[in-house]
């Protein structure tokens, strides 16, 4: 893979007039049987290439030169809106033969597109998971979402149904609450706003867990803005203090995201009447995120191992899925829940060889290569499997 530099990507966006980012999908690289390939981009990103949005019934295109990876590659490409017939999509195409980033090795990587004030186009692709997360957190983007316009002046704008509750919560806190309190508050707000009951939380687990995660992200951004504003609006004494402050923000964002995912999954399992225990100590003092039905059963060698289930939980797993392989030796077939939006063919084959099954929200499954779908479960199917084992 081509060498990447996180600071180069950040600098491109900082110097841009328009910018957006997009997780590379199997469809982009032509792995889904589609006759079209090239990077799709969302409708709100049309301003990057066109003065006006596309109109159904006609196509429109714009030919541009794109500088990739700070001059390592240049392409004569085409931004096109397909509006004829049943199609209604924007796509960036024409990269020349052997274009590096249309290989399946880059599925799940982050493509960043920018246009500067002189009308020049620059693109960057990040594949390293730490680089991707640090880039997303730097610009206050949701690491679990696909196409996103990068607004450098973004301010929290909660969903109208939740806005009043969120503002009251923000006003009542002068320091960050612990992740349990914040996750619980968000779930209650979403449940009340949508009128969900316990049965619906279990039945629509794939959809509801994403609602909880998205709502908590919005709430967290509001808290960040309030709590950190007195600090970042004052000059820093020196460069080191600025770096330390930035690292504090990034580390808090990453830590909160991982812990909150575990809290939300636990609530889904409670609503589904599953027996489970969190952070059970296993061999070599490992602590898998979830053991079903519990730690006592796991350590009871008379309890059938085929009735045991282990689930790890990682917001992103592109470079970290191997961490769960040795967390529960009695359970040879591991499961890992993730919000990751696609990984490479090689990684999916390695997961299959290591008897690891990914568990993802139902809508995310299509973002993985079709040939591996049999080794990927949606969350509701995982719940059904555990329920059957416990019955």
Order of alpha helices (4+ residues) and beta strands (2+ residues): alpha-beta-beta-beta-beta-beta-beta-beta-alpha-beta-alpha-alpha-alpha-alpha-alpha-beta-beta-alpha-beta-beta-alpha-beta-beta-alpha
